[in-house]
Amino acid sequence: MSITIRHKESRDEEWIKALLREHWGSEKIVINGRIIYPSQLPAYIAVMDDQPIGLVTYTISSDECEIITLNSIRSGEGIGTQLLNAVTTTARTAGCRLIHLYTTNDNINALRFYQKYGFQLVSFIKNGVDVDREIKPEIPKISKSGIPISDYLELEMKV
């Protein structure tokens, strides 16, 4: 069975919002004090057997692309890579010089995934998540793996 990557459509809105609530605690994302509603952003959806199995949301501003969320319902099947490939192609077409994103200090799997894809760590924002938790109290203080969540790591990749 193959995975298809497509632009989000209006019929996807409820699924996107449910996925955000399940994986991010609400439909609102807070990054460095910025309140973002990913369901309102450009997005790609991975689909298998007519069922959505992954989502990436992003923004393009000037010559930079920022990945806001990336979720794969099933890990290890190349879903995240295919979603990143779609965003990378879009960023290149839009004339972007780089793609960047933020992840939290506890997200070891994401850090590994993005670095394998070609992203490099460019900054560390100490206690950045602690500040954002004041805006979005749903952000957990400790990850499921027991690591305290307090800092942001910024990664970028030239396109």
MODELLER restraints for C-alpha pairs under 7 A, 6 or more apart:
rsr = mdl.restraints
at = mdl.atoms
rsr.add(forms.Gaussian(group=physical.xy_distance, feature=features.Distance(at['CA:2:A'], at['CA:48:A']), mean=6.34, stdev=0.5))
rsr.add(forms.Gaussian(group=physical.xy_distance, feature=features.Distance(at['CA:3:A'], at['CA:46:A']), mean=6.36, stdev=0.5))
rsr.add(forms.Gaussian(group=physical.xy_distance, feature=features.Distance(at['CA:3:A'], at['CA:47:A']), mean=5.61, stdev=0.5))
rsr.add(forms.Gaussian(group=physical.xy_distance, feature=features.Distance(at['CA:3:A'], at['CA:48:A']), mean=4.98, stdev=0.5))
rsr.add(forms.Gaussian(group=physical.xy_distance, feature=features.Distance(at['CA:4:A'], at['CA:46:A']), mean=5.62, stdev=0.5))
rsr.add(forms.Gaussian(group=physical.xy_distance, feature=features.Distance(at['CA:4:A'], at['CA:47:A']), mean=5.11, stdev=0.5))
rsr.add(forms.Gaussian(group=physical.xy_distance, feature=features.Distance(at['CA:4:A'], at['CA:48:A']), mean=6.43, stdev=0.5))
rsr.add(forms.Gaussian(group=physical.xy_distance, feature=features.Distance(at['CA:5:A'], at['CA:44:A']), mean=6.47, stdev=0.5))
rsr.add(forms.Gaussian(group=physical.xy_distance, feature=features.Distance(at['CA:5:A'], at['CA:45:A']), mean=5.64, stdev=0.5))
rsr.add(forms.Gaussian(group=physical.xy_distance, feature=features.Distance(at['CA:5:A'], at['CA:46:A']), mean=4.55, stdev=0.5))
rsr.add(forms.Gaussian(group=physical.xy_distance, feature=features.Distance(at['CA:5:A'], at['CA:47:A']), mean=6.28, stdev=0.5))
rsr.add(forms.Gaussian(group=physical.xy_distance, feature=features.Distance(at['CA:5:A'], at['CA:83:A']), mean=6.83, stdev=0.5))
rsr.add(forms.Gaussian(group=physical.xy_distance, feature=features.Distance(at['CA:6:A'], at['CA:44:A']), mean=5.46, stdev=0.5))
rsr.add(forms.Gaussian(group=physical.xy_distance, feature=features.Distance(at['CA:6:A'], at['CA:45:A']), mean=5.46, stdev=0.5))
rsr.add(forms.Gaussian(group=physical.xy_distance, feature=features.Distance(at['CA:6:A'], at['CA:46:A']), mean=6.62, stdev=0.5))
rsr.add(forms.Gaussian(group=physical.xy_distance, feature=features.Distance(at['CA:7:A'], at['CA:43:A']), mean=5.94, stdev=0.5))
rsr.add(forms.Gaussian(group=physical.xy_distance, feature=features.Distance(at['CA:7:A'], at['CA:44:A']), mean=4.49, stdev=0.5))
rsr.add(forms.Gaussian(group=physical.xy_distance, feature=features.Distance(at['CA:7:A'], at['CA:45:A']), mean=6.15, stdev=0.5))
rsr.add(forms.Gaussian(group=physical.xy_distance, feature=features.Distance(at['CA:8:A'], at['CA:43:A']), mean=5.48, stdev=0.5))
rsr.add(forms.Gaussian(group=physical.xy_distance, feature=features.Distance(at['CA:8:A'], at['CA:44:A']), mean=5.43, stdev=0.5))
rsr.add(forms.Gaussian(group=physical.xy_distance, feature=features.Distance(at['CA:8:A'], at['CA:45:A']), mean=5.88, stdev=0.5))
rsr.add(forms.Gaussian(group=physical.xy_distance, feature=features.Distance(at['CA:13:A'], at['CA:39:A']), mean=6.65, stdev=0.5))
rsr.add(forms.Gaussian(group=physical.xy_distance, feature=features.Distance(at['CA:16:A'], at['CA:39:A']), mean=6.16, stdev=0.5))
rsr.add(forms.Gaussian(group=physical.xy_distance, feature=features.Distance(at['CA:17:A'], at['CA:27:A']), mean=5.79, stdev=0.5))
rsr.add(forms.Gaussian(group=physical.xy_distance, feature=features.Distance(at['CA:17:A'], at['CA:39:A']), mean=6.31, stdev=0.5))
rsr.add(forms.Gaussian(group=physical.xy_distance, feature=features.Distance(at['CA:20:A'], at['CA:26:A']), mean=5.93, stdev=0.5))
rsr.add(forms.Gaussian(group=physical.xy_distance, feature=features.Distance(at['CA:20:A'], at['CA:27:A']), mean=5.25, stdev=0.5))
rsr.add(forms.Gaussian(group=physical.xy_distance, feature=features.Distance(at['CA:21:A'], at['CA:27:A']), mean=5.45, stdev=0.5))
rsr.add(forms.Gaussian(group=physical.xy_distance, feature=features.Distance(at['CA:25:A'], at['CA:138:A']), mean=5.77, stdev=0.5))
rsr.add(forms.Gaussian(group=physical.xy_distance, feature=features.Distance(at['CA:25:A'], at['CA:139:A']), mean=6.95, stdev=0.5))
rsr.add(forms.Gaussian(group=physical.xy_distance, feature=features.Distance(at['CA:27:A'], at['CA:37:A']), mean=6.17, stdev=0.5))
rsr.add(forms.Gaussian(group=physical.xy_distance, feature=features.Distance(at['CA:28:A'], at['CA:35:A']), mean=6.68, stdev=0.5))
rsr.add(forms.Gaussian(group=physical.xy_distance, feature=features.Distance(at['CA:28:A'], at['CA:36:A']), mean=5.78, stdev=0.5))
rsr.add(forms.Gaussian(group=physical.xy_distance, feature=features.Distance(at['CA:28:A'], at['CA:37:A']), mean=4.91, stdev=0.5))
rsr.add(forms.Gaussian(group=physical.xy_distance, feature=features.Distance(at['CA:29:A'], at['CA:35:A']), mean=5.87, stdev=0.5))
rsr.add(forms.Gaussian(group=physical.xy_distance, feature=features.Distance(at['CA:29:A'], at['CA:36:A']), mean=5.05, stdev=0.5))
rsr.add(forms.Gaussian(group=physical.xy_distance, feature=features.Distance(at['CA:29:A'], at['CA:37:A']), mean=6.17, stdev=0.5))
rsr.add(forms.Gaussian(group=physical.xy_distance, feature=features.Distance(at['CA:30:A'], at['CA:36:A']), mean=6.07, stdev=0.5))
rsr.add(forms.Gaussian(group=physical.xy_distance, feature=features.Distance(at['CA:30:A'], at['CA:132:A']), mean=6.14, stdev=0.5))
rsr.add(forms.Gaussian(group=physical.xy_distance, feature=features.Distance(at['CA:30:A'], at['CA:136:A']), mean=6.80, stdev=0.5))
rsr.add(forms.Gaussian(group=physical.xy_distance, feature=features.Distance(at['CA:31:A'], at['CA:132:A']), mean=6.80, stdev=0.5))
rsr.add(forms.Gaussian(group=physical.xy_distance, feature=features.Distance(at['CA:32:A'], at['CA:128:A']), mean=6.30, stdev=0.5))
rsr.add(forms.Gaussian(group=physical.xy_distance, feature=features.Distance(at['CA:32:A'], at['CA:132:A']), mean=6.45, stdev=0.5))
rsr.add(forms.Gaussian(group=physical.xy_distance, feature=features.Distance(at['CA:33:A'], at['CA:132:A']), mean=5.71, stdev=0.5))
rsr.add(forms.Gaussian(group=physical.xy_distance, feature=features.Distance(at['CA:38:A'], at['CA:57:A']), mean=6.06, stdev=0.5))
rsr.add(forms.Gaussian(group=physical.xy_distance, feature=features.Distance(at['CA:41:A'], at['CA:57:A']), mean=6.13, stdev=0.5))
rsr.add(forms.Gaussian(group=physical.xy_distance, feature=features.Distance(at['CA:41:A'], at['CA:58:A']), mean=6.36, stdev=0.5))
rsr.add(forms.Gaussian(group=physical.xy_distance, feature=features.Distance(at['CA:41:A'], at['CA:59:A']), mean=6.69, stdev=0.5))
rsr.add(forms.Gaussian(group=physical.xy_distance, feature=features.Distance(at['CA:42:A'], at['CA:57:A']), mean=5.87, stdev=0.5))
rsr.add(forms.Gaussian(group=physical.xy_distance, feature=features.Distance(at['CA:42:A'], at['CA:58:A']), mean=5.90, stdev=0.5))
rsr.add(forms.Gaussian(group=physical.xy_distance, feature=features.Distance(at['CA:42:A'], at['CA:59:A']), mean=6.71, stdev=0.5))
rsr.add(forms.Gaussian(group=physical.xy_distance, feature=features.Distance(at['CA:43:A'], at['CA:55:A']), mean=6.93, stdev=0.5))
rsr.add(forms.Gaussian(group=physical.xy_distance, feature=features.Distance(at['CA:43:A'], at['CA:56:A']), mean=5.50, stdev=0.5))
rsr.add(forms.Gaussian(group=physical.xy_distance, feature=features.Distance(at['CA:43:A'], at['CA:57:A']), mean=4.33, stdev=0.5))
rsr.add(forms.Gaussian(group=physical.xy_distance, feature=features.Distance(at['CA:43:A'], at['CA:58:A']), mean=6.28, stdev=0.5))
rsr.add(forms.Gaussian(group=physical.xy_distance, feature=features.Distance(at['CA:44:A'], at['CA:55:A']), mean=5.82, stdev=0.5))
rsr.add(forms.Gaussian(group=physical.xy_distance, feature=features.Distance(at['CA:44:A'], at['CA:56:A']), mean=5.45, stdev=0.5))
rsr.add(forms.Gaussian(group=physical.xy_distance, feature=features.Distance(at['CA:44:A'], at['CA:57:A']), mean=6.72, stdev=0.5))
rsr.add(forms.Gaussian(group=physical.xy_distance, feature=features.Distance(at['CA:44:A'], at['CA:83:A']), mean=6.57, stdev=0.5))
rsr.add(forms.Gaussian(group=physical.xy_distance, feature=features.Distance(at['CA:45:A'], at['CA:52:A']), mean=6.48, stdev=0.5))
rsr.add(forms.Gaussian(group=physical.xy_distance, feature=features.Distance(at['CA:45:A'], at['CA:54:A']), mean=5.56, stdev=0.5))
rsr.add(forms.Gaussian(group=physical.xy_distance, feature=features.Distance(at['CA:45:A'], at['CA:55:A']), mean=4.62, stdev=0.5))
rsr.add(forms.Gaussian(group=physical.xy_distance, feature=features.Distance(at['CA:45:A'], at['CA:56:A']), mean=6.68, stdev=0.5))
rsr.add(forms.Gaussian(group=physical.xy_distance, feature=features.Distance(at['CA:46:A'], at['CA:52:A']), mean=5.72, stdev=0.5))
rsr.add(forms.Gaussian(group=physical.xy_distance, feature=features.Distance(at['CA:46:A'], at['CA:53:A']), mean=5.45, stdev=0.5))
rsr.add(forms.Gaussian(group=physical.xy_distance, feature=features.Distance(at['CA:46:A'], at['CA:54:A']), mean=4.71, stdev=0.5))
rsr.add(forms.Gaussian(group=physical.xy_distance, feature=features.Distance(at['CA:46:A'], at['CA:55:A']), mean=6.28, stdev=0.5))
rsr.add(forms.Gaussian(group=physical.xy_distance, feature=features.Distance(at['CA:46:A'], at['CA:79:A']), mean=6.72, stdev=0.5))
rsr.add(forms.Gaussian(group=physical.xy_distance, feature=features.Distance(at['CA:46:A'], at['CA:83:A']), mean=6.85, stdev=0.5))
rsr.add(forms.Gaussian(group=physical.xy_distance, feature=features.Distance(at['CA:47:A'], at['CA:53:A']), mean=5.52, stdev=0.5))
rsr.add(forms.Gaussian(group=physical.xy_distance, feature=features.Distance(at['CA:53:A'], at['CA:72:A']), mean=6.11, stdev=0.5))
rsr.add(forms.Gaussian(group=physical.xy_distance, feature=features.Distance(at['CA:53:A'], at['CA:73:A']), mean=5.15, stdev=0.5))
rsr.add(forms.Gaussian(group=physical.xy_distance, feature=features.Distance(at['CA:54:A'], at['CA:71:A']), mean=5.41, stdev=0.5))
rsr.add(forms.Gaussian(group=physical.xy_distance, feature=features.Distance(at['CA:54:A'], at['CA:72:A']), mean=4.26, stdev=0.5))
rsr.add(forms.Gaussian(group=physical.xy_distance, feature=features.Distance(at['CA:54:A'], at['CA:73:A']), mean=5.73, stdev=0.5))
rsr.add(forms.Gaussian(group=physical.xy_distance, feature=features.Distance(at['CA:54:A'], at['CA:79:A']), mean=6.55, stdev=0.5))
rsr.add(forms.Gaussian(group=physical.xy_distance, feature=features.Distance(at['CA:55:A'], at['CA:70:A']), mean=5.71, stdev=0.5))
rsr.add(forms.Gaussian(group=physical.xy_distance, feature=features.Distance(at['CA:55:A'], at['CA:71:A']), mean=5.26, stdev=0.5))
rsr.add(forms.Gaussian(group=physical.xy_distance, feature=features.Distance(at['CA:55:A'], at['CA:72:A']), mean=6.58, stdev=0.5))
rsr.add(forms.Gaussian(group=physical.xy_distance, feature=features.Distance(at['CA:56:A'], at['CA:69:A']), mean=5.47, stdev=0.5))
rsr.add(forms.Gaussian(group=physical.xy_distance, feature=features.Distance(at['CA:56:A'], at['CA:70:A']), mean=4.33, stdev=0.5))
rsr.add(forms.Gaussian(group=physical.xy_distance, feature=features.Distance(at['CA:56:A'], at['CA:71:A']), mean=6.44, stdev=0.5))
rsr.add(forms.Gaussian(group=physical.xy_distance, feature=features.Distance(at['CA:56:A'], at['CA:83:A']), mean=6.26, stdev=0.5))
rsr.add(forms.Gaussian(group=physical.xy_distance, feature=features.Distance(at['CA:57:A'], at['CA:67:A']), mean=6.08, stdev=0.5))
rsr.add(forms.Gaussian(group=physical.xy_distance, feature=features.Distance(at['CA:57:A'], at['CA:68:A']), mean=5.47, stdev=0.5))
rsr.add(forms.Gaussian(group=physical.xy_distance, feature=features.Distance(at['CA:57:A'], at['CA:69:A']), mean=5.22, stdev=0.5))
rsr.add(forms.Gaussian(group=physical.xy_distance, feature=features.Distance(at['CA:57:A'], at['CA:70:A']), mean=6.62, stdev=0.5))
rsr.add(forms.Gaussian(group=physical.xy_distance, feature=features.Distance(at['CA:58:A'], at['CA:65:A']), mean=6.89, stdev=0.5))
rsr.add(forms.Gaussian(group=physical.xy_distance, feature=features.Distance(at['CA:58:A'], at['CA:66:A']), mean=5.46, stdev=0.5))
rsr.add(forms.Gaussian(group=physical.xy_distance, feature=features.Distance(at['CA:58:A'], at['CA:67:A']), mean=4.33, stdev=0.5))
rsr.add(forms.Gaussian(group=physical.xy_distance, feature=features.Distance(at['CA:58:A'], at['CA:68:A']), mean=5.13, stdev=0.5))
rsr.add(forms.Gaussian(group=physical.xy_distance, feature=features.Distance(at['CA:59:A'], at['CA:65:A']), mean=5.62, stdev=0.5))
rsr.add(forms.Gaussian(group=physical.xy_distance, feature=features.Distance(at['CA:59:A'], at['CA:66:A']), mean=5.27, stdev=0.5))
rsr.add(forms.Gaussian(group=physical.xy_distance, feature=features.Distance(at['CA:59:A'], at['CA:67:A']), mean=6.63, stdev=0.5))
rsr.add(forms.Gaussian(group=physical.xy_distance, feature=features.Distance(at['CA:60:A'], at['CA:66:A']), mean=6.43, stdev=0.5))
rsr.add(forms.Gaussian(group=physical.xy_distance, feature=features.Distance(at['CA:63:A'], at['CA:95:A']), mean=6.04, stdev=0.5))
rsr.add(forms.Gaussian(group=physical.xy_distance, feature=features.Distance(at['CA:63:A'], at['CA:96:A']), mean=3.98, stdev=0.5))
rsr.add(forms.Gaussian(group=physical.xy_distance, feature=features.Distance(at['CA:63:A'], at['CA:97:A']), mean=5.58, stdev=0.5))
rsr.add(forms.Gaussian(group=physical.xy_distance, feature=features.Distance(at['CA:64:A'], at['CA:96:A']), mean=4.91, stdev=0.5))
rsr.add(forms.Gaussian(group=physical.xy_distance, feature=features.Distance(at['CA:64:A'], at['CA:97:A']), mean=6.03, stdev=0.5))
rsr.add(forms.Gaussian(group=physical.xy_distance, feature=features.Distance(at['CA:64:A'], at['CA:98:A']), mean=5.32, stdev=0.5))
rsr.add(forms.Gaussian(group=physical.xy_distance, feature=features.Distance(at['CA:64:A'], at['CA:99:A']), mean=5.90, stdev=0.5))
rsr.add(forms.Gaussian(group=physical.xy_distance, feature=features.Distance(at['CA:65:A'], at['CA:91:A']), mean=6.14, stdev=0.5))
rsr.add(forms.Gaussian(group=physical.xy_distance, feature=features.Distance(at['CA:65:A'], at['CA:96:A']), mean=6.42, stdev=0.5))
rsr.add(forms.Gaussian(group=physical.xy_distance, feature=features.Distance(at['CA:65:A'], at['CA:98:A']), mean=6.36, stdev=0.5))
rsr.add(forms.Gaussian(group=physical.xy_distance, feature=features.Distance(at['CA:65:A'], at['CA:99:A']), mean=4.61, stdev=0.5))
rsr.add(forms.Gaussian(group=physical.xy_distance, feature=features.Distance(at['CA:65:A'], at['CA:100:A']), mean=6.38, stdev=0.5))
rsr.add(forms.Gaussian(group=physical.xy_distance, feature=features.Distance(at['CA:66:A'], at['CA:99:A']), mean=5.55, stdev=0.5))
rsr.add(forms.Gaussian(group=physical.xy_distance, feature=features.Distance(at['CA:66:A'], at['CA:100:A']), mean=4.91, stdev=0.5))
rsr.add(forms.Gaussian(group=physical.xy_distance, feature=features.Distance(at['CA:66:A'], at['CA:101:A']), mean=5.51, stdev=0.5))
rsr.add(forms.Gaussian(group=physical.xy_distance, feature=features.Distance(at['CA:67:A'], at['CA:100:A']), mean=6.35, stdev=0.5))
rsr.add(forms.Gaussian(group=physical.xy_distance, feature=features.Distance(at['CA:67:A'], at['CA:101:A']), mean=5.16, stdev=0.5))
rsr.add(forms.Gaussian(group=physical.xy_distance, feature=features.Distance(at['CA:68:A'], at['CA:101:A']), mean=6.62, stdev=0.5))
rsr.add(forms.Gaussian(group=physical.xy_distance, feature=features.Distance(at['CA:72:A'], at['CA:79:A']), mean=6.12, stdev=0.5))
rsr.add(forms.Gaussian(group=physical.xy_distance, feature=features.Distance(at['CA:72:A'], at['CA:80:A']), mean=5.90, stdev=0.5))
rsr.add(forms.Gaussian(group=physical.xy_distance, feature=features.Distance(at['CA:88:A'], at['CA:159:A']), mean=6.98, stdev=0.5))
rsr.add(forms.Gaussian(group=physical.xy_distance, feature=features.Distance(at['CA:92:A'], at['CA:159:A']), mean=6.21, stdev=0.5))
rsr.add(forms.Gaussian(group=physical.xy_distance, feature=features.Distance(at['CA:96:A'], at['CA:159:A']), mean=6.96, stdev=0.5))
rsr.add(forms.Gaussian(group=physical.xy_distance, feature=features.Distance(at['CA:97:A'], at['CA:158:A']), mean=5.81, stdev=0.5))
rsr.add(forms.Gaussian(group=physical.xy_distance, feature=features.Distance(at['CA:97:A'], at['CA:159:A']), mean=5.48, stdev=0.5))
rsr.add(forms.Gaussian(group=physical.xy_distance, feature=features.Distance(at['CA:98:A'], at['CA:156:A']), mean=6.68, stdev=0.5))
rsr.add(forms.Gaussian(group=physical.xy_distance, feature=features.Distance(at['CA:98:A'], at['CA:157:A']), mean=5.48, stdev=0.5))
rsr.add(forms.Gaussian(group=physical.xy_distance, feature=features.Distance(at['CA:98:A'], at['CA:158:A']), mean=4.20, stdev=0.5))
rsr.add(forms.Gaussian(group=physical.xy_distance, feature=features.Distance(at['CA:98:A'], at['CA:159:A']), mean=5.17, stdev=0.5))
rsr.add(forms.Gaussian(group=physical.xy_distance, feature=features.Distance(at['CA:99:A'], at['CA:156:A']), mean=5.51, stdev=0.5))
rsr.add(forms.Gaussian(group=physical.xy_distance, feature=features.Distance(at['CA:99:A'], at['CA:157:A']), mean=5.31, stdev=0.5))
rsr.add(forms.Gaussian(group=physical.xy_distance, feature=features.Distance(at['CA:99:A'], at['CA:158:A']), mean=6.39, stdev=0.5))
rsr.add(forms.Gaussian(group=physical.xy_distance, feature=features.Distance(at['CA:99:A'], at['CA:159:A']), mean=6.95, stdev=0.5))
rsr.add(forms.Gaussian(group=physical.xy_distance, feature=features.Distance(at['CA:100:A'], at['CA:155:A']), mean=5.53, stdev=0.5))
rsr.add(forms.Gaussian(group=physical.xy_distance, feature=features.Distance(at['CA:100:A'], at['CA:156:A']), mean=4.06, stdev=0.5))
rsr.add(forms.Gaussian(group=physical.xy_distance, feature=features.Distance(at['CA:100:A'], at['CA:157:A']), mean=6.37, stdev=0.5))
rsr.add(forms.Gaussian(group=physical.xy_distance, feature=features.Distance(at['CA:101:A'], at['CA:154:A']), mean=5.75, stdev=0.5))
rsr.add(forms.Gaussian(group=physical.xy_distance, feature=features.Distance(at['CA:101:A'], at['CA:155:A']), mean=5.50, stdev=0.5))
rsr.add(forms.Gaussian(group=physical.xy_distance, feature=features.Distance(at['CA:101:A'], at['CA:156:A']), mean=6.47, stdev=0.5))
rsr.add(forms.Gaussian(group=physical.xy_distance, feature=features.Distance(at['CA:102:A'], at['CA:152:A']), mean=6.21, stdev=0.5))
rsr.add(forms.Gaussian(group=physical.xy_distance, feature=features.Distance(at['CA:102:A'], at['CA:153:A']), mean=5.56, stdev=0.5))
rsr.add(forms.Gaussian(group=physical.xy_distance, feature=features.Distance(at['CA:102:A'], at['CA:154:A']), mean=4.49, stdev=0.5))
rsr.add(forms.Gaussian(group=physical.xy_distance, feature=features.Distance(at['CA:102:A'], at['CA:155:A']), mean=6.30, stdev=0.5))
rsr.add(forms.Gaussian(group=physical.xy_distance, feature=features.Distance(at['CA:103:A'], at['CA:152:A']), mean=5.64, stdev=0.5))
rsr.add(forms.Gaussian(group=physical.xy_distance, feature=features.Distance(at['CA:103:A'], at['CA:153:A']), mean=5.36, stdev=0.5))
rsr.add(forms.Gaussian(group=physical.xy_distance, feature=features.Distance(at['CA:103:A'], at['CA:154:A']), mean=6.57, stdev=0.5))
rsr.add(forms.Gaussian(group=physical.xy_distance, feature=features.Distance(at['CA:104:A'], at['CA:149:A']), mean=6.67, stdev=0.5))
rsr.add(forms.Gaussian(group=physical.xy_distance, feature=features.Distance(at['CA:104:A'], at['CA:151:A']), mean=5.73, stdev=0.5))
rsr.add(forms.Gaussian(group=physical.xy_distance, feature=features.Distance(at['CA:104:A'], at['CA:152:A']), mean=4.55, stdev=0.5))
rsr.add(forms.Gaussian(group=physical.xy_distance, feature=features.Distance(at['CA:104:A'], at['CA:153:A']), mean=5.90, stdev=0.5))
rsr.add(forms.Gaussian(group=physical.xy_distance, feature=features.Distance(at['CA:105:A'], at['CA:149:A']), mean=6.25, stdev=0.5))
rsr.add(forms.Gaussian(group=physical.xy_distance, feature=features.Distance(at['CA:105:A'], at['CA:150:A']), mean=6.86, stdev=0.5))
rsr.add(forms.Gaussian(group=physical.xy_distance, feature=features.Distance(at['CA:105:A'], at['CA:151:A']), mean=5.33, stdev=0.5))
rsr.add(forms.Gaussian(group=physical.xy_distance, feature=features.Distance(at['CA:105:A'], at['CA:152:A']), mean=5.83, stdev=0.5))
rsr.add(forms.Gaussian(group=physical.xy_distance, feature=features.Distance(at['CA:105:A'], at['CA:153:A']), mean=6.37, stdev=0.5))
rsr.add(forms.Gaussian(group=physical.xy_distance, feature=features.Distance(at['CA:106:A'], at['CA:143:A']), mean=6.67, stdev=0.5))
rsr.add(forms.Gaussian(group=physical.xy_distance, feature=features.Distance(at['CA:106:A'], at['CA:147:A']), mean=5.71, stdev=0.5))
rsr.add(forms.Gaussian(group=physical.xy_distance, feature=features.Distance(at['CA:106:A'], at['CA:148:A']), mean=6.94, stdev=0.5))
rsr.add(forms.Gaussian(group=physical.xy_distance, feature=features.Distance(at['CA:106:A'], at['CA:149:A']), mean=5.83, stdev=0.5))
rsr.add(forms.Gaussian(group=physical.xy_distance, feature=features.Distance(at['CA:118:A'], at['CA:157:A']), mean=6.22, stdev=0.5))
rsr.add(forms.Gaussian(group=physical.xy_distance, feature=features.Distance(at['CA:119:A'], at['CA:155:A']), mean=5.79, stdev=0.5))
rsr.add(forms.Gaussian(group=physical.xy_distance, feature=features.Distance(at['CA:119:A'], at['CA:156:A']), mean=5.06, stdev=0.5))
rsr.add(forms.Gaussian(group=physical.xy_distance, feature=features.Distance(at['CA:119:A'], at['CA:157:A']), mean=4.53, stdev=0.5))
rsr.add(forms.Gaussian(group=physical.xy_distance, feature=features.Distance(at['CA:120:A'], at['CA:155:A']), mean=5.17, stdev=0.5))
rsr.add(forms.Gaussian(group=physical.xy_distance, feature=features.Distance(at['CA:120:A'], at['CA:156:A']), mean=5.43, stdev=0.5))
rsr.add(forms.Gaussian(group=physical.xy_distance, feature=features.Distance(at['CA:120:A'], at['CA:157:A']), mean=6.30, stdev=0.5))
rsr.add(forms.Gaussian(group=physical.xy_distance, feature=features.Distance(at['CA:121:A'], at['CA:153:A']), mean=6.90, stdev=0.5))
rsr.add(forms.Gaussian(group=physical.xy_distance, feature=features.Distance(at['CA:121:A'], at['CA:154:A']), mean=5.92, stdev=0.5))
rsr.add(forms.Gaussian(group=physical.xy_distance, feature=features.Distance(at['CA:121:A'], at['CA:155:A']), mean=4.39, stdev=0.5))
rsr.add(forms.Gaussian(group=physical.xy_distance, feature=features.Distance(at['CA:121:A'], at['CA:156:A']), mean=6.66, stdev=0.5))
rsr.add(forms.Gaussian(group=physical.xy_distance, feature=features.Distance(at['CA:122:A'], at['CA:154:A']), mean=5.68, stdev=0.5))
rsr.add(forms.Gaussian(group=physical.xy_distance, feature=features.Distance(at['CA:122:A'], at['CA:155:A']), mean=5.45, stdev=0.5))
rsr.add(forms.Gaussian(group=physical.xy_distance, feature=features.Distance(at['CA:122:A'], at['CA:156:A']), mean=6.71, stdev=0.5))
rsr.add(forms.Gaussian(group=physical.xy_distance, feature=features.Distance(at['CA:123:A'], at['CA:153:A']), mean=5.90, stdev=0.5))
rsr.add(forms.Gaussian(group=physical.xy_distance, feature=features.Distance(at['CA:123:A'], at['CA:154:A']), mean=5.06, stdev=0.5))
rsr.add(forms.Gaussian(group=physical.xy_distance, feature=features.Distance(at['CA:124:A'], at['CA:152:A']), mean=5.88, stdev=0.5))
rsr.add(forms.Gaussian(group=physical.xy_distance, feature=features.Distance(at['CA:124:A'], at['CA:153:A']), mean=4.78, stdev=0.5))
rsr.add(forms.Gaussian(group=physical.xy_distance, feature=features.Distance(at['CA:124:A'], at['CA:154:A']), mean=6.36, stdev=0.5))
rsr.add(forms.Gaussian(group=physical.xy_distance, feature=features.Distance(at['CA:125:A'], at['CA:151:A']), mean=5.64, stdev=0.5))
rsr.add(forms.Gaussian(group=physical.xy_distance, feature=features.Distance(at['CA:125:A'], at['CA:152:A']), mean=4.98, stdev=0.5))
rsr.add(forms.Gaussian(group=physical.xy_distance, feature=features.Distance(at['CA:125:A'], at['CA:153:A']), mean=6.36, stdev=0.5))
rsr.add(forms.Gaussian(group=physical.xy_distance, feature=features.Distance(at['CA:126:A'], at['CA:151:A']), mean=4.84, stdev=0.5))
rsr.add(forms.Gaussian(group=physical.xy_distance, feature=features.Distance(at['CA:126:A'], at['CA:152:A']), mean=6.72, stdev=0.5))
rsr.add(forms.Gaussian(group=physical.xy_distance, feature=features.Distance(at['CA:127:A'], at['CA:150:A']), mean=4.90, stdev=0.5))
rsr.add(forms.Gaussian(group=physical.xy_distance, feature=features.Distance(at['CA:127:A'], at['CA:151:A']), mean=4.72, stdev=0.5))
rsr.add(forms.Gaussian(group=physical.xy_distance, feature=features.Distance(at['CA:128:A'], at['CA:150:A']), mean=6.37, stdev=0.5))
rsr.add(forms.Gaussian(group=physical.xy_distance, feature=features.Distance(at['CA:128:A'], at['CA:151:A']), mean=5.09, stdev=0.5))
rsr.add(forms.Gaussian(group=physical.xy_distance, feature=features.Distance(at['CA:128:A'], at['CA:152:A']), mean=5.84, stdev=0.5))
rsr.add(forms.Gaussian(group=physical.xy_distance, feature=features.Distance(at['CA:129:A'], at['CA:149:A']), mean=6.94, stdev=0.5))
rsr.add(forms.Gaussian(group=physical.xy_distance, feature=features.Distance(at['CA:129:A'], at['CA:150:A']), mean=4.78, stdev=0.5))
rsr.add(forms.Gaussian(group=physical.xy_distance, feature=features.Distance(at['CA:129:A'], at['CA:151:A']), mean=5.34, stdev=0.5))
rsr.add(forms.Gaussian(group=physical.xy_distance, feature=features.Distance(at['CA:129:A'], at['CA:152:A']), mean=6.49, stdev=0.5))
rsr.add(forms.Gaussian(group=physical.xy_distance, feature=features.Distance(at['CA:130:A'], at['CA:150:A']), mean=5.29, stdev=0.5))
rsr.add(forms.Gaussian(group=physical.xy_distance, feature=features.Distance(at['CA:133:A'], at['CA:139:A']), mean=5.78, stdev=0.5))
rsr.add(forms.Gaussian(group=physical.xy_distance, feature=features.Distance(at['CA:141:A'], at['CA:148:A']), mean=5.84, stdev=0.5))
rsr.add(forms.Gaussian(group=physical.xy_distance, feature=features.Distance(at['CA:141:A'], at['CA:149:A']), mean=5.35, stdev=0.5))
rsr.add(forms.Gaussian(group=physical.xy_distance, feature=features.Distance(at['CA:142:A'], at['CA:148:A']), mean=4.26, stdev=0.5))
rsr.add(forms.Gaussian(group=physical.xy_distance, feature=features.Distance(at['CA:142:A'], at['CA:149:A']), mean=5.37, stdev=0.5))
rsr.add(forms.Gaussian(group=physical.xy_distance, feature=features.Distance(at['CA:143:A'], at['CA:149:A']), mean=6.40, stdev=0.5))
